[in-house]
Amino acid sequence: MIMLDEGPIPEQIISRLNEFDLTKRQQEVVILVIRGLSNNEIAARLNICEQTVTDYLHDVFKKMEIHSRSGLTAKVLGLNHQL
């Protein structure tokens, strides 16, 4: 499993997220997914309910034309295949 370390977000990833026309909040959720957090952990970190995280991810998946968290990670990190 590939995960993004805690710390500053590399500029390449921020640039990649901007390509998909994600809101700032959607970008925050995506970064936390890539860091390996569960929806429950993301909700606690962002002080929102878990259903809101699920809703954000649904919208992100639709915008990015993917179907899974692993596909999300692959697409954001620029891997050639979707898992």
Backbone as numpy.savetxt, mean C-alpha at the origin, in Angstrom:
# Nx Ny Nz CAx CAy CAz Cx Cy Cz
8.93 -13.23 1.35 8.09 -12.05 1.35 8.98 -10.81 1.35
8.65 -9.85 0.53 9.39 -8.59 0.45 8.63 -7.55 1.26
9.35 -6.85 2.14 8.72 -5.80 2.94 9.64 -4.58 2.96
9.04 -3.44 3.10 9.75 -2.17 3.18 10.08 -1.89 4.64
11.34 -1.56 4.93 11.77 -1.26 6.29 11.11 0.00 6.80
11.06 0.11 8.13 10.64 1.37 8.76 11.68 2.42 8.40
11.30 3.66 8.47 12.23 4.74 8.13 11.73 5.51 6.95
12.57 6.39 6.42 12.15 7.22 5.29 11.75 6.38 4.08
10.74 6.85 3.40 10.26 6.17 2.20 11.15 6.59 1.03
11.71 5.63 0.31 12.54 5.99 -0.86 11.74 6.81 -1.88
12.40 7.79 -2.46 11.76 8.69 -3.43 11.16 7.92 -4.60
11.78 6.81 -5.01 11.26 6.02 -6.12 9.87 5.46 -5.79
9.66 5.09 -4.54 8.35 4.54 -4.15 7.31 5.64 -4.11
7.66 6.79 -3.59 6.73 7.92 -3.57 6.34 8.30 -4.99
7.32 8.35 -5.87 7.07 8.67 -7.27 6.14 7.63 -7.89
6.40 6.38 -7.60 5.58 5.29 -8.14 4.14 5.40 -7.65
3.94 5.71 -6.38 2.59 5.85 -5.83 1.85 7.01 -6.50
2.56 8.09 -6.78 1.95 9.24 -7.45 1.47 8.89 -8.86
2.12 7.93 -9.51 1.72 7.52 -10.85 0.31 6.93 -10.88
-0.13 6.38 -9.75 -1.42 5.71 -9.70 -2.53 6.61 -9.20
-2.25 7.89 -9.03 -3.25 8.87 -8.62 -3.91 8.48 -7.29
-3.08 8.04 -6.35 -3.58 7.70 -5.02 -3.61 8.93 -4.14
-4.61 9.00 -3.27 -4.66 10.09 -2.30 -3.52 9.90 -1.30
-3.22 10.93 -0.54 -2.17 10.83 0.48 -2.50 9.73 1.49
-3.76 9.62 1.89 -4.16 8.60 2.86 -4.02 7.21 2.25
-4.42 7.06 0.99 -4.24 5.77 0.32 -2.76 5.41 0.26
-1.91 6.40 -0.01 -0.47 6.16 -0.04 0.04 5.71 1.32
-0.45 6.32 2.39 -0.06 5.91 3.74 -0.42 4.45 3.99
-1.63 4.07 3.59 -2.08 2.70 3.78 -1.21 1.74 2.97
-0.93 2.08 1.73 -0.10 1.23 0.87 1.28 1.03 1.49
1.89 2.09 1.97 3.21 1.98 2.58 3.18 1.05 3.78
2.13 1.15 4.58 2.03 0.27 5.75 1.79 -1.18 5.34
1.05 -1.40 4.26 0.88 -2.76 3.74 2.23 -3.31 3.32
2.99 -2.52 2.59 4.30 -2.96 2.11 5.25 -3.22 3.28
5.03 -2.53 4.37 5.84 -2.76 5.58 5.38 -4.00 6.34
4.32 -4.65 5.86 3.91 -5.91 6.45 2.85 -5.82 7.53
2.23 -4.66 7.71 1.21 -4.52 8.74 -0.12 -5.09 8.28
-0.87 -5.64 9.21 -2.21 -6.14 8.92 -3.18 -4.96 8.89
-4.39 -5.20 8.40 -5.40 -4.14 8.38 -5.66 -3.61 9.79
-5.70 -4.52 10.76 -5.93 -4.11 12.15 -4.79 -3.22 12.65
-3.57 -3.58 12.34 -2.41 -2.79 12.75 -2.39 -1.44 12.05
-2.76 -1.42 10.78 -2.83 -0.15 10.03 -3.88 0.76 10.64
-5.04 0.19 10.95 -6.12 0.98 11.56 -5.66 1.61 12.87
-4.98 0.82 13.69 -4.49 1.35 14.98 -3.45 2.44 14.76
-2.56 2.23 13.81 -1.48 3.20 13.54 -2.05 4.52 13.04
-3.08 4.44 12.17 -3.65 5.66 11.57 -4.85 6.20 12.33
-5.22 5.51 13.41 -6.36 5.92 14.25 -7.66 5.98 13.45
-7.89 4.93 12.66 -9.13 4.79 11.89 -9.65 3.38 12.13
-10.88 3.10 11.70 -11.41 1.76 11.91 -10.92 0.80 10.82
-10.93 -0.48 11.15 -10.42 -1.49 10.24 -11.20 -1.51 8.92
-12.51 -1.27 8.98 -13.30 -1.25 7.75 -12.85 -0.13 6.82
-12.42 0.98 7.37 -11.91 2.09 6.55 -10.64 1.66 5.82
-9.78 0.93 6.49 -8.58 0.41 5.85 -8.97 -0.50 4.69
-9.92 -1.40 4.95 -10.41 -2.30 3.90 -10.95 -1.51 2.71
-11.70 -0.47 3.00 -12.26 0.37 1.92 -11.15 1.05 1.12
-10.14 1.58 1.82 -9.01 2.20 1.13 -8.32 1.19 0.21
-8.09 0.01 0.74 -7.40 -1.01 -0.06 -8.23 -1.43 -1.27
-9.53 -1.52 -1.09 -10.40 -1.86 -2.22 -10.24 -0.83 -3.33
-10.26 0.45 -2.96 -10.11 1.52 -3.94 -8.71 1.50 -4.58
-7.69 1.24 -3.78 -6.31 1.17 -4.29 -6.18 0.02 -5.29
-6.71 -1.16 -4.92 -6.63 -2.31 -5.81 -7.29 -2.00 -7.14
-8.42 -1.32 -7.09 -9.14 -0.97 -8.31 -8.32 0.00 -9.17
-7.77 1.05 -8.54 -6.98 2.03 -9.27 -5.74 1.40 -9.90
-5.12 0.46 -9.17 -3.87 -0.14 -9.63 -4.08 -1.41 -10.44
-5.35 -1.81 -10.58 -5.71 -3.01 -11.35 -4.98 -4.25 -10.82
-5.09 -4.47 -9.51 -4.51 -5.63 -8.86 -5.57 -6.28 -7.98
-5.24 -7.45 -7.43 -6.23 -8.20 -6.66 -5.73 -8.69 -5.31
-4.50 -8.36 -4.95 -3.97 -8.90 -3.69 -2.91 -7.97 -3.11
-2.61 -8.19 -1.83 -1.57 -7.43 -1.15 -0.20 -7.72 -1.78
0.02 -8.97 -2.16 1.30 -9.30 -2.80 1.41 -8.64 -4.16
0.30 -8.56 -4.89 0.29 -7.86 -6.17 0.55 -6.37 -5.98
0.03 -5.83 -4.89 0.26 -4.42 -4.56 1.75 -4.17 -4.33
2.35 -5.01 -3.51 3.77 -4.87 -3.22 4.60 -4.99 -4.50
4.29 -5.99 -5.31 5.02 -6.20 -6.56 4.92 -4.99 -7.48
3.72 -4.45 -7.60 3.51 -3.32 -8.52 4.22 -2.06 -8.02
4.12 -1.79 -6.73 4.75 -0.58 -6.19 6.27 -0.68 -6.25
6.79 -1.87 -6.00 8.25 -2.04 -6.01 8.79 -2.27 -7.43
7.89 -2.32 -8.41 8.31 -2.43 -9.79 8.80 -3.81 -10.19
8.31 -4.82 -9.50 8.68 -6.19 -9.88 7.97 -6.54 -11.17
8.56 -7.38 -11.98 8.03 -7.68 -13.31 6.80 -8.57 -13.32
6.55 -9.26 -12.24 5.40 -10.16 -12.22 4.55 -9.87 -10.99
3.29 -10.24 -11.07 2.42 -10.13 -9.91 2.37 -11.47 -9.23
2.40 -11.43 -7.90 2.40 -12.67 -7.13 0.98 -13.13 -6.90
